[in-house]
Every structure is written in C-alpha cells, then in structure tokens.
Amino acid sequence: MPPLALDTAGKYVAGAYLVFFTLVLIYVAIMGSKIARIEREVAELLELVEEKGL
C-alpha cells in the first residue's frame, strides 16, 4: 500500500488527535466526578466520626 500524500494524511492525523483529545477529556471528566463523590463521602464520614466523639 503506497503512503498517503501529505495533504491527505494531514486530515487523518488531525482527526486522530481530535479523537484522542476527546477521549482524554472524557476520562478527566469521569475521574473528576469520581474524586468529587469520594470527597463528599469522606466529609460525611468525618462528620459522623466527630458526632460520635471518637
């Protein structure tokens, strides 16, 4: 299979970078929401511990 011309290959490279960037952005958003949920749960547990006086 012959290599693609630079003007044609550039579109595919840009598309690949766009897909990769989108996937990284989705991953960061998911991790951020998980961290926020864990922080809320830890704060709630801390409140419960402080109420019990342990």
N, CA, C and O atoms as a MOPAC input file, in Angstrom:
PM7 MOZYME 1SCF
protein

 N      0.85200 1    -1.18100 1     0.00000 1
 C      0.00000 1     0.00000 1     0.00000 1
 C      0.89300 1     1.23800 1     0.00000 1
 O      1.74700 1     1.37900 1     0.87600 1
 N      0.70900 1     2.13500 1    -0.96700 1
 C      1.56100 1     3.32900 1    -1.04000 1
 C      1.20200 1     4.31900 1     0.06900 1
 O      0.05700 1     4.37500 1     0.51800 1
 N      2.19100 1     5.09500 1     0.50200 1
 C      1.91600 1     6.08000 1     1.55200 1
 C      0.98000 1     7.18000 1     1.03700 1
 O      0.94300 1     7.46800 1    -0.16000 1
 N      0.23600 1     7.78000 1     1.94800 1
 C     -0.68300 1     8.85500 1     1.57800 1
 C      0.09000 1    10.14700 1     1.33700 1
 O      1.14800 1    10.37000 1     1.92500 1
 N     -0.44100 1    10.97800 1     0.48200 1
 C      0.15000 1    12.29000 1     0.25700 1
 C     -0.01800 1    13.12900 1     1.52500 1
 O     -0.93900 1    12.89100 1     2.30600 1
 N      0.85400 1    14.09600 1     1.73000 1
 C      0.82600 1    14.89300 1     2.95400 1
 C     -0.48600 1    15.64100 1     3.13400 1
 O     -0.96200 1    15.76700 1     4.26200 1
 N     -1.07900 1    16.13600 1     2.06900 1
 C     -2.33000 1    16.87400 1     2.21300 1
 C     -3.48100 1    15.95800 1     2.62500 1
 O     -4.39500 1    16.39500 1     3.32500 1
 N     -3.45000 1    14.71200 1     2.20700 1
 C     -4.48400 1    13.75400 1     2.60100 1
 C     -4.21000 1    13.19500 1     3.99300 1
 O     -5.13200 1    13.04700 1     4.79500 1
 N     -2.96000 1    12.88600 1     4.27900 1
 C     -2.60400 1    12.31000 1     5.57100 1
 C     -2.82900 1    13.30300 1     6.70200 1
 O     -3.15800 1    12.90200 1     7.81800 1
 N     -2.65800 1    14.58000 1     6.43400 1
 C     -2.83900 1    15.59900 1     7.46100 1
 C     -4.24000 1    15.59100 1     8.04700 1
 O     -4.41400 1    15.81800 1     9.24400 1
 N     -5.22600 1    15.33400 1     7.22600 1
 C     -6.61100 1    15.28000 1     7.69800 1
 C     -6.79400 1    14.10700 1     8.66000 1
 O     -7.46600 1    14.23400 1     9.68300 1
 N     -6.19300 1    12.96900 1     8.32500 1
 C     -6.31400 1    11.79600 1     9.19400 1
 C     -5.57300 1    12.00800 1    10.51600 1
 O     -6.05300 1    11.60100 1    11.57400 1
 N     -4.42700 1    12.63300 1    10.45100 1
 C     -3.65500 1    12.91200 1    11.67400 1
 C     -4.43000 1    13.88000 1    12.56100 1
 O     -4.51100 1    13.67600 1    13.77300 1
 N     -4.99400 1    14.91700 1    11.98000 1
 C     -5.79000 1    15.87600 1    12.75400 1
 C     -7.00800 1    15.18500 1    13.36500 1
 O     -7.35500 1    15.44700 1    14.51700 1
 N     -7.64300 1    14.32600 1    12.62100 1
 C     -8.79000 1    13.57400 1    13.13500 1
 C     -8.39200 1    12.66000 1    14.28000 1
 O     -9.11300 1    12.55100 1    15.27100 1
 N     -7.24600 1    12.00300 1    14.14900 1
 C     -6.76900 1    11.11800 1    15.21300 1
 C     -6.46700 1    11.91500 1    16.48000 1
 O     -6.80900 1    11.47900 1    17.57900 1
 N     -5.83500 1    13.06900 1    16.33900 1
 C     -5.56100 1    13.91600 1    17.50400 1
 C     -6.86300 1    14.39600 1    18.14300 1
 O     -6.96200 1    14.45800 1    19.36800 1
 N     -7.83700 1    14.72700 1    17.34500 1
 C     -9.12400 1    15.18500 1    17.85700 1
 C     -9.81900 1    14.07900 1    18.65500 1
 O    -10.35100 1    14.32900 1    19.73600 1
 N     -9.81000 1    12.86600 1    18.12000 1
 C    -10.41100 1    11.73500 1    18.82700 1
 C     -9.66100 1    11.47000 1    20.12700 1
 O    -10.28300 1    11.25200 1    21.16700 1
 N     -8.33900 1    11.48600 1    20.07800 1
 C     -7.52800 1    11.24400 1    21.27700 1
 C     -7.79900 1    12.31900 1    22.33400 1
 O     -7.97500 1    11.99600 1    23.50900 1
 N     -7.83400 1    13.57400 1    21.93500 1
 C     -8.08800 1    14.67100 1    22.86100 1
 C     -9.47800 1    14.53600 1    23.48200 1
 O     -9.64700 1    14.77800 1    24.67700 1
 N    -10.46100 1    14.15600 1    22.68900 1
 C    -11.82000 1    13.96900 1    23.19800 1
 C    -11.85900 1    12.84800 1    24.22800 1
 O    -12.50600 1    12.98600 1    25.26700 1
 N    -11.17800 1    11.74500 1    23.95300 1
 C    -11.14100 1    10.63600 1    24.90300 1
 C    -10.44900 1    11.03500 1    26.20500 1
 O    -10.90500 1    10.66400 1    27.28700 1
 N     -9.36300 1    11.78300 1    26.11100 1
 C     -8.67000 1    12.25000 1    27.31700 1
 C     -9.57900 1    13.18800 1    28.10000 1
 O     -9.63000 1    13.10700 1    29.32700 1
 N    -10.28400 1    14.05900 1    27.43100 1
 C    -11.20500 1    14.98700 1    28.09700 1
 C    -12.32300 1    14.23400 1    28.81300 1
 O    -12.67600 1    14.58200 1    29.94000 1
 N    -12.87600 1    13.22200 1    28.18300 1
 C    -13.91500 1    12.40300 1    28.81000 1
 C    -13.35000 1    11.68500 1    30.03100 1
 O    -14.00300 1    11.63000 1    31.07300 1
 N    -12.14800 1    11.13800 1    29.91300 1
 C    -11.50300 1    10.44400 1    31.02900 1
 C    -11.30000 1    11.38700 1    32.21600 1
 O    -11.58800 1    11.02100 1    33.35600 1
 N    -10.81100 1    12.58400 1    31.95500 1
 C    -10.58000 1    13.55900 1    33.02700 1
 C    -11.90400 1    13.95100 1    33.68400 1
 O    -11.96000 1    14.10500 1    34.90400 1
 N    -12.95400 1    14.11300 1    32.90600 1
 C    -14.26200 1    14.46200 1    33.46700 1
 C    -14.78900 1    13.34500 1    34.36200 1
 O    -15.32700 1    13.61500 1    35.43500 1
 N    -14.63900 1    12.10300 1    33.93400 1
 C    -15.08900 1    10.97100 1    34.74300 1
 C    -14.28900 1    10.89000 1    36.03500 1
 O    -14.86300 1    10.69500 1    37.10600 1
 N    -12.98600 1    11.03600 1    35.94900 1
 C    -12.14300 1    10.98400 1    37.14800 1
 C    -12.46900 1    12.14300 1    38.09300 1
 O    -12.47200 1    11.96200 1    39.31100 1
 N    -12.73700 1    13.30700 1    37.55300 1
 C    -13.10100 1    14.45300 1    38.37900 1
 C    -14.39900 1    14.22500 1    39.12900 1
 O    -14.51000 1    14.57800 1    40.30200 1
 N    -15.37800 1    13.63900 1    38.46400 1
 C    -16.65000 1    13.37500 1    39.14500 1
 C    -16.47800 1    12.30600 1    40.21600 1
 O    -17.10500 1    12.39000 1    41.27300 1
 N    -15.64400 1    11.30300 1    39.96500 1
 C    -15.39300 1    10.27700 1    40.97800 1
 C    -14.67400 1    10.86600 1    42.18700 1
 O    -15.00500 1    10.53100 1    43.32500 1
 N    -13.71400 1    11.72200 1    41.95900 1
 C    -12.98000 1    12.34700 1    43.06300 1
 C    -13.91400 1    13.23600 1    43.87900 1
 O    -13.83700 1    13.25000 1    45.10700 1
 N    -14.79000 1    13.97300 1    43.21200 1
 C    -15.74300 1    14.82700 1    43.92800 1
 C    -16.67200 1    13.98400 1    44.79500 1
 O    -16.97100 1    14.35600 1    45.93000 1
 N    -17.13000 1    12.85400 1    44.26900 1
 C    -18.01200 1    11.96900 1    45.04100 1
 C    -17.27900 1    11.40900 1    46.25100 1
 O    -17.84200 1    11.35300 1    47.34400 1
 N    -16.03800 1    10.99600 1    46.06700 1
 C    -15.25200 1    10.45400 1    47.17600 1
 C    -15.01000 1    11.52600 1    48.23300 1
 O    -15.07600 1    11.23900 1    49.42900 1
 N    -14.73200 1    12.75500 1    47.80900 1
 C    -14.53600 1    13.84400 1    48.76600 1
 C    -15.79700 1    14.09200 1    49.59100 1
 O    -15.70800 1    14.32400 1    50.79700 1
 N    -16.96500 1    14.04500 1    48.95700 1
 C    -18.22700 1    14.21500 1    49.69200 1
 C    -18.41500 1    13.09000 1    50.70200 1
 O    -18.82500 1    13.33700 1    51.83600 1
 N    -18.12100 1    11.86100 1    50.29900 1
 C    -18.27900 1    10.72400 1    51.20400 1
 C    -17.31200 1    10.81600 1    52.38100 1
 O    -17.68700 1    10.50300 1    53.51100 1
 N    -16.08500 1    11.23900 1    52.13300 1
 C    -15.11400 1    11.38400 1    53.21600 1
 C    -15.55500 1    12.47800 1    54.17800 1
 O    -15.42100 1    12.31600 1    55.39100 1
 N    -16.07400 1    13.57800 1    53.66900 1
 C    -16.56400 1    14.65900 1    54.52900 1
 C    -17.73300 1    14.17300 1    55.37900 1
 O    -17.83000 1    14.50700 1    56.56000 1
 N    -18.61200 1    13.39200 1    54.78100 1
 C    -19.74900 1    12.84800 1    55.52900 1
 C    -19.26500 1    11.89400 1    56.62400 1
 O    -19.76900 1    11.94300 1    57.74600 1
 N    -18.31300 1    11.04500 1    56.32100 1
 C    -17.75900 1    10.13800 1    57.32700 1
 C    -17.06900 1    10.91000 1    58.44800 1
 O    -17.17200 1    10.54000 1    59.61700 1
 N    -16.37200 1    11.97300 1    58.09400 1
 C    -15.70400 1    12.80200 1    59.10600 1
 C    -16.73000 1    13.43800 1    60.04800 1
 O    -16.51700 1    13.49900 1    61.25900 1
 N    -17.84100 1    13.90900 1    59.48200 1
 C    -18.90100 1    14.46200 1    60.32200 1
 C    -19.46600 1    13.42000 1    61.28100 1
 O    -19.71600 1    13.71800 1    62.44900 1
 N    -19.66700 1    12.20100 1    60.79100 1
 C    -20.19200 1    11.13200 1    61.63000 1
 C    -19.22200 1    10.79900 1    62.76800 1
 O    -19.64300 1    10.57400 1    63.90300 1
 N    -17.93500 1    10.76900 1    62.46100 1
 C    -16.93200 1    10.48100 1    63.47900 1
 C    -16.90100 1    11.59100 1    64.52500 1
 O    -16.79300 1    11.32200 1    65.72100 1
 N    -16.99600 1    12.84200 1    64.06800 1
 C    -16.98200 1    13.96000 1    65.01100 1
 C    -18.22800 1    13.97300 1    65.89300 1
 O    -18.15800 1    14.36100 1    67.05900 1
 N    -19.37400 1    13.55000 1    65.34100 1
 C    -20.59500 1    13.46700 1    66.14500 1
 C    -20.47700 1    12.41800 1    67.23600 1
 O    -20.95200 1    12.62000 1    68.35400 1
 N    -19.84200 1    11.29300 1    66.91200 1
 C    -19.67800 1    10.20800 1    67.88400 1
 C    -18.62200 1    10.52800 1    68.92100 1
 O    -18.58900 1     9.91300 1    69.98800 1
 N    -17.75500 1    11.48900 1    68.61500 1
 C    -16.69900 1    11.86400 1    69.55100 1
 C    -15.57400 1    10.85300 1    69.63600 1
 O    -14.93300 1    10.71300 1    70.67800 1
 N    -15.33500 1    10.15400 1    68.55000 1
 C    -14.26500 1     9.14600 1    68.53500 1
 C    -12.91500 1     9.73500 1    68.22000 1
 O    -11.92100 1     9.01000 1    68.17200 1

